[in-house]
Amino acid sequence: MSPYMIFSEWDIPHIDGGELMEAIKEYDAKVDGKNRVTLRGAQYEYYNVKEYDNGCYVLEPRELTVPEEISTRTLHDMDEAMGNIKAGKASAAVDLSDF
């Protein structure tokens, strides 16, 4: 199989609604010695990467956020609950086999 591909209109990624996506930038990139590719002017720091069996890669931007804090009271209650379980102060196991 040739490492060079010619794409038809149907090979170009589409937005979920079926709308054709237009390229805003196009350039050639080369994999370096550690199998990395550099994205020029990347707008995001993190991307989700999907690799397809036809050799295409799709990168979806991700923004990592700090999770909301768990309150001190909630952490105390969780510690107390675990202490009760370890001390044997717990109800009988719930049968979930019907689900």
Secondary structure, DSSP 8 states (H G I E B T S, - for coil): --S-----GGGS-B-TTS-B---S--------TTS----TT-S-SEEEEEE-TTS-EEEEEE---------HHHHHHHHHHHHHHHTT--------TT-
